[in-house]
Amino acid sequence: MYWRMFTPQVEGVGIIEVILILVIVIGLVLIFKDEISAIVEQAFEAITGDSGEIIGGSEGP
């Protein structure tokens, strides 16, 4: 019973932290929207190019 007097009251802090992190992430996405979309497009182009090579298959030994 006495231990409750010395433990900090941190109820609800987790929700506030999650909301702040989401706000920061959304802000960063809005700021770097063009750069993020360019990176994603390059990644998909690389994946589709490599998948054709894998599916077509190079004849092994």
Secondary structure as UniProt FT lines:
FT   HELIX           3..6
FT   TURN            11..12
FT   HELIX           13..31
FT   HELIX           33..56
//
